[in-house]
Amino acid sequence: MSFANHLENVTIQPKISASQAIPPVAVPFVSEKAKKHLDLVERWVNEECIPADTVYASQLNTTTNRWTGHPSVLDHMKKRAKELGIWNMFLPKNHFANEGSPGFTNLEYGLMAEQLGKSRIASEACNCAAPDTGNMEVIARYGTRAQKDQWLKPLLAGEIRSGFLMTEPDVASSDGSNIQLRIEKKSDHWLLNGSKWWSSGAGDDRCKIFIVMGKTDPNNSNKFLQQSMLLVPAETKGITVHRMLSVYGYDDAPHGHGHISFKDVKVPLDSILVGEGKGNEIMQGRLGPGRIHHAMRSIGAAEVALEWMIHRLNDERKTPFGKPLREHGVLIEWVAKSRMEIDASRLVVLNAAIKIDQKDAKFALREIAEAKVLVPQMALTVIDRAVQVHGAMGIRTLRIADGPDEAHLQQLGKRENKERKDEIIAKFARQTQTAEKLFKQMGLTPYLLGAEKFRSKL
Ligand SMILES: Cc1cc2nc3c(=O)[nH]c(=O)nc-3n(C[C@H](O)[C@H](O)[C@H](O)COP(=O)(O)OP(=O)(O)OC[C@H]3O[C@@H](n4cnc5c(N)ncnc54)[C@H](O)[C@@H]3O)c2cc1C
């Protein structure tokens, strides 16, 4: 059967919806409202966001200025997300019922974040993108009424973006007590001098507010009470964004990771969050839920990599050494291993989210650390396998030993491949069709390196 025929015969809906796939250990903690919303998010990501990803990449690659020429498809998708009521799910209900939380727990949003992680633009399109999510939580939790009115409101509405400035070029910033940026208290203002780098989002001209960590009391005998955090408007005099740093050659436009200096920057005294010496405490509070979000998005990315793997294994044109890729044992074993590793990692993250919901991030420190370390390693492994099956087929020397483990892996991999291939092939083809319609709707020529190339395979 050709890929095109799959389109007619198979519906795009997965056989099991995201809510039906929630691991049994987590089910008792997920409300009916959250289950419905999760399925809505899943459908929106699959049917609308992933096709729009191609349009986004095309618009970004053809704009004259990648930092200011924001792809219009993102605004189109934001509008759509608001229409569907898919907005700000990250803001947990137990703390922020009065601040615009749509009423989900960290666990419930974690399940949704996995779906968002499958698309490049989905998180931003529904106002659930880092670093804004962590920053909004900080302002919601620690800000005064006036600070919330000025900054939280436009952030929650998706009108502006924000940055979190902690890391510095001259010190080992993984240890927060090393932070050097000096914040001096003057009669009617704070005076800031120092520099920051890896300030994510600083390249975006919609980034209007920085949360800046620095030292207000460098001589305090307790090194964890030396730091404070201030809300600093990005356009304040004395702030210079020098350059955007690159990650393996990618500058991540229009988001960017900035190298920024502060020279005699003045902000009013009421810019401080909570009070002097509270910087470390705020930092710890910020990192807990954010790590769950990152981890679940990475699980979503790994799921998509596995889908691409299965898609490639069922490309009938690829028959090295006389048989389809799916009949090469090692590749089906990669499918099996990926399935197991993703499922195991998800349990670790959901467990951490449940513990945060039971009390707070401090209560779940160990579980959060487990998730933070484990998931990126797993995602890299799965993505690496997906990359490999897409071309570098020279490596076929993976250990293939006899024994019951291997037999299990074969069965597991074959089942995953058999049960999901039709649905995945049909879904990918339909997503391409939707992307093409969206290109036309927006008056654009389909992106040759993406949709057209993919379509030419059908
Ligand atoms: C893409 C990207 C986006 C980022 N976005 C932001 C942002 O928005 N805001 C922000 O403030 N920062 C951001 N960062 C910076 C990031 O948080 C820091 O790089 C990180 O905290 C490490 O600090 P450092 O680079 O100063 O490394 P260092 O603190 O110098 O650490 C270097 C290495 O030392 C080792 N090490 C450190 N501590 C230990 C230990 N206890 N035991 C053993 N080994 C250890 C680790 O291998 C570590 O990688 C971003 C970084 C990247 C790559």
The ligand as an SDF file (V2000), in Angstrom:
LIG
                    3D

 53 58  0  0  0  0  0  0  0  0999 V2000
   20.5760   27.0740   25.7540 C   0  0  0  0  0  0  0  0  0  0  0  0
   20.8220   27.6030   27.1390 C   0  0  0  0  0  0  0  0  0  0  0  0
   19.9120   28.4730   27.6970 C   0  0  0  0  0  0  0  0  0  0  0  0
   20.1450   29.0120   28.9570 C   0  0  0  0  0  0  0  0  0  0  0  0
   19.2550   29.9210   29.4650 N   0  0  0  0  0  0  0  0  0  0  0  0
   19.5440   30.5660   30.6120 C   0  0  0  0  0  0  0  0  0  0  0  0
   18.7040   31.6370   31.0820 C   0  0  0  0  0  0  0  0  0  0  0  0
   17.6810   31.9680   30.4920 O   0  0  0  0  0  0  0  0  0  0  0  0
   19.0680   32.2950   32.2150 N   0  0  0  0  0  0  0  0  0  0  0  0
   20.1950   31.9470   32.9070 C   0  0  0  0  0  0  0  0  0  0  0  0
   20.4580   32.6000   33.9090 O   0  0  0  0  0  0  0  0  0  0  0  0
   21.0100   30.9610   32.4770 N   0  0  0  0  0  0  0  0  0  0  0  0
   20.7150   30.2630   31.3670 C   0  0  0  0  0  0  0  0  0  0  0  0
   21.5390   29.2460   30.9170 N   0  0  0  0  0  0  0  0  0  0  0  0
   22.7750   28.9730   31.6370 C   0  0  0  0  0  0  0  0  0  0  0  0
   22.7820   27.7160   32.4960 C   0  0  0  0  0  0  0  0  0  0  0  0
   21.8010   27.7950   33.4850 O   0  0  0  0  0  0  0  0  0  0  0  0
   24.2040   27.6230   33.0650 C   0  0  0  0  0  0  0  0  0  0  0  0
   25.0600   27.4020   31.9760 O   0  0  0  0  0  0  0  0  0  0  0  0
   24.3470   26.5470   34.1030 C   0  0  0  0  0  0  0  0  0  0  0  0
   23.7160   26.9190   35.3090 O   0  0  0  0  0  0  0  0  0  0  0  0
   25.8390   26.2610   34.3820 C   0  0  0  0  0  0  0  0  0  0  0  0
   26.5320   27.4220   34.7480 O   0  0  0  0  0  0  0  0  0  0  0  0
   27.9240   27.7780   34.0290 P   0  0  0  0  0  0  0  0  0  0  0  0
   27.7080   27.8300   32.5640 O   0  0  0  0  0  0  0  0  0  0  0  0
   28.4500   29.0110   34.6840 O   0  0  0  0  0  0  0  0  0  0  0  0
   28.8610   26.5450   34.2970 O   0  0  0  0  0  0  0  0  0  0  0  0
   29.7190   26.2160   35.6070 P   0  0  0  0  0  0  0  0  0  0  0  0
   28.9650   26.5860   36.8360 O   0  0  0  0  0  0  0  0  0  0  0  0
   31.0550   26.8200   35.4260 O   0  0  0  0  0  0  0  0  0  0  0  0
   29.8410   24.6680   35.5110 O   0  0  0  0  0  0  0  0  0  0  0  0
   30.6170   24.0370   34.4920 C   0  0  0  0  0  0  0  0  0  0  0  0
   30.5580   22.5500   34.6290 C   0  0  0  0  0  0  0  0  0  0  0  0
   31.1080   22.1660   35.8650 O   0  0  0  0  0  0  0  0  0  0  0  0
   30.5290   20.9640   36.3080 C   0  0  0  0  0  0  0  0  0  0  0  0
   29.9870   21.1230   37.6330 N   0  0  0  0  0  0  0  0  0  0  0  0
   29.3390   22.1850   38.1680 C   0  0  0  0  0  0  0  0  0  0  0  0
   28.9630   21.9360   39.4260 N   0  0  0  0  0  0  0  0  0  0  0  0
   29.3880   20.6850   39.7150 C   0  0  0  0  0  0  0  0  0  0  0  0
   29.3010   19.8560   40.8700 C   0  0  0  0  0  0  0  0  0  0  0  0
   28.6530   20.2690   41.9770 N   0  0  0  0  0  0  0  0  0  0  0  0
   29.8790   18.6400   40.7910 N   0  0  0  0  0  0  0  0  0  0  0  0
   30.5220   18.2150   39.6650 C   0  0  0  0  0  0  0  0  0  0  0  0
   30.6080   18.9570   38.5630 N   0  0  0  0  0  0  0  0  0  0  0  0
   30.0580   20.1710   38.5830 C   0  0  0  0  0  0  0  0  0  0  0  0
   29.4100   20.6250   35.3330 C   0  0  0  0  0  0  0  0  0  0  0  0
   29.8680   19.6940   34.3820 O   0  0  0  0  0  0  0  0  0  0  0  0
   29.1590   21.9680   34.6690 C   0  0  0  0  0  0  0  0  0  0  0  0
   28.5850   21.8500   33.3820 O   0  0  0  0  0  0  0  0  0  0  0  0
   21.3160   28.6590   29.6760 C   0  0  0  0  0  0  0  0  0  0  0  0
   22.2220   27.7640   29.1080 C   0  0  0  0  0  0  0  0  0  0  0  0
   21.9990   27.2430   27.8570 C   0  0  0  0  0  0  0  0  0  0  0  0
   23.0020   26.3170   27.2510 C   0  0  0  0  0  0  0  0  0  0  0  0
  1  2  1  0
  2  3  1  0
  2 52  2  0
  3  4  2  0
  4  5  1  0
  4 50  1  0
  5  6  2  0
  6  7  1  0
  6 13  1  0
  7  8  2  0
  7  9  1  0
  9 10  1  0
 10 11  2  0
 10 12  1  0
 12 13  2  0
 13 14  1  0
 14 15  1  0
 14 50  1  0
 15 16  1  0
 16 17  1  0
 16 18  1  0
 18 19  1  0
 18 20  1  0
 20 21  1  0
 20 22  1  0
 22 23  1  0
 23 24  1  0
 24 25  2  0
 24 26  1  0
 24 27  1  0
 27 28  1  0
 28 29  2  0
 28 30  1  0
 28 31  1  0
 31 32  1  0
 32 33  1  0
 33 34  1  0
 33 48  1  0
 34 35  1  0
 35 36  1  0
 35 46  1  0
 36 37  1  0
 36 45  1  0
 37 38  2  0
 38 39  1  0
 39 40  1  0
 39 45  2  0
 40 41  1  0
 40 42  2  0
 42 43  1  0
 43 44  2  0
 44 45  1  0
 46 47  1  0
 46 48  1  0
 48 49  1  0
 50 51  2  0
 51 52  1  0
 52 53  1  0
M  END
$$$$
